[in-house]
Amino acid sequence: MTDGHLRKIVMDFVRAIKGRQEYKDYKELLERIKEQPELYDKTNAFRQKNFAIQSSESGERLLECMEELEKEFEEVRAIPLVDNFLAAELCFCKMMQEINELIWDEIDFQ
């Protein structure tokens, strides 16, 4: 991207995203959970397994795997900081997905 004008527009857009409450909540909770390395590691283990399951399973098997995952990480998910972090991350990710969908829809890239 060599066009300075386009780069400025993109950077303005990034600043706008960083100014959103969804991003601020995610970053704040991420920093708080990182202050507890063991808890952060357990949370990341949950996130990685969750991603792997959702990327590889479908239908009834997906539901079964998700139930197993929830049982395996029940104690970790019961910690308010972890639950709040995961909720904030999900909210931020949904916002970014909506932005991406809007961009691709408007560009009409086929």
JOWOSUL-V398577 format. One record per residue. N is the residue number from 1. RES is the residue in one small letter. NEAR is the number of other ideal C-beta (glycine too) atoms within 12 Angstrom. D_LAST is the distance of its C-alpha to the last C-alpha in Angstrom with 1 decimal. Layout:
n->N res->RES near->NEAR d_last->D_LAST
n->N res->RES near->NEAR d_last->D_LAST
This chain:
n->1 res->m near->10 d_last->20.9
n->2 res->t near->6 d_last->23.8
n->3 res->d near->9 d_last->23.6
n->4 res->g near->10 d_last->26.4
n->5 res->h near->11 d_last->25.4
n->6 res->l near->12 d_last->22.0
n->7 res->r near->13 d_last->23.8
n->8 res->k near->13 d_last->26.3
n->9 res->i near->14 d_last->23.8
n->10 res->v near->16 d_last->22.2
n->11 res->m near->15 d_last->25.8
n->12 res->d near->14 d_last->26.8
n->13 res->f near->18 d_last->24.0
n->14 res->v near->16 d_last->25.1
n->15 res->r near->13 d_last->28.7
n->16 res->a near->15 d_last->27.7
n->17 res->i near->22 d_last->26.3
n->18 res->k near->19 d_last->29.5
n->19 res->g near->13 d_last->31.5
n->20 res->r near->22 d_last->30.2
n->21 res->q near->15 d_last->32.7
n->22 res->e near->26 d_last->30.3
n->23 res->y near->24 d_last->30.1
n->24 res->k near->18 d_last->33.8
n->25 res->d near->23 d_last->34.8
n->26 res->y near->28 d_last->32.7
n->27 res->k near->21 d_last->34.2
n->28 res->e near->20 d_last->37.7
n->29 res->l near->31 d_last->37.7
n->30 res->l near->25 d_last->36.2
n->31 res->e near->16 d_last->39.1
n->32 res->r near->21 d_last->41.6
n->33 res->i near->31 d_last->40.6
n->34 res->k near->18 d_last->40.6
n->35 res->e near->14 d_last->44.2
n->36 res->q near->20 d_last->45.0
n->37 res->p near->11 d_last->43.7
n->38 res->e near->15 d_last->44.7
n->39 res->l near->26 d_last->43.0
n->40 res->y near->23 d_last->39.9
n->41 res->d near->16 d_last->39.9
n->42 res->k near->26 d_last->40.3
n->43 res->t near->32 d_last->37.5
n->44 res->n near->24 d_last->35.2
n->45 res->a near->20 d_last->36.3
n->46 res->f near->32 d_last->35.3
n->47 res->r near->26 d_last->31.9
n->48 res->q near->16 d_last->31.2
n->49 res->k near->24 d_last->32.4
n->50 res->n near->28 d_last->30.5
n->51 res->f near->18 d_last->27.2
n->52 res->a near->16 d_last->28.1
n->53 res->i near->24 d_last->29.0
n->54 res->q near->18 d_last->25.9
n->55 res->s near->12 d_last->23.7
n->56 res->s near->13 d_last->25.8
n->57 res->e near->20 d_last->27.4
n->58 res->s near->13 d_last->26.6
n->59 res->g near->10 d_last->28.7
n->60 res->e near->10 d_last->32.4
n->61 res->r near->14 d_last->32.4
n->62 res->l near->18 d_last->30.2
n->63 res->l near->15 d_last->32.8
n->64 res->e near->15 d_last->35.7
n->65 res->c near->23 d_last->34.4
n->66 res->m near->23 d_last->33.7
n->67 res->e near->16 d_last->37.3
n->68 res->e near->17 d_last->38.7
n->69 res->l near->25 d_last->36.9
n->70 res->e near->20 d_last->38.3
n->71 res->k near->16 d_last->41.7
n->72 res->e near->18 d_last->41.6
n->73 res->f near->27 d_last->40.7
n->74 res->e near->16 d_last->42.6
n->75 res->e near->15 d_last->45.1
n->76 res->v near->30 d_last->42.6
n->77 res->r near->25 d_last->40.5
n->78 res->a near->17 d_last->43.7
n->79 res->i near->23 d_last->44.2
n->80 res->p near->15 d_last->43.2
n->81 res->l near->25 d_last->41.8
n->82 res->v near->31 d_last->39.4
n->83 res->d near->22 d_last->38.5
n->84 res->n near->22 d_last->37.9
n->85 res->f near->34 d_last->35.9
n->86 res->l near->30 d_last->33.6
n->87 res->a near->19 d_last->33.2
n->88 res->a near->29 d_last->32.4
n->89 res->e near->29 d_last->29.8
n->90 res->l near->20 d_last->28.1
n->91 res->c near->22 d_last->28.1
n->92 res->f near->27 d_last->26.7
n->93 res->c near->21 d_last->23.9
n->94 res->k near->17 d_last->23.0
n->95 res->m near->24 d_last->23.0
n->96 res->m near->22 d_last->20.6
n->97 res->q near->15 d_last->18.2
n->98 res->e near->17 d_last->18.3
n->99 res->i near->21 d_last->17.7
n->100 res->n near->16 d_last->14.7
n->101 res->e near->14 d_last->13.2
n->102 res->l near->14 d_last->14.2
n->103 res->i near->15 d_last->12.7
n->104 res->w near->13 d_last->9.2
n->105 res->d near->12 d_last->9.8
n->106 res->e near->10 d_last->11.3
n->107 res->i near->10 d_last->9.0
n->108 res->d near->8 d_last->6.2
n->109 res->f near->9 d_last->3.8
n->110 res->q near->5 d_last->0.0
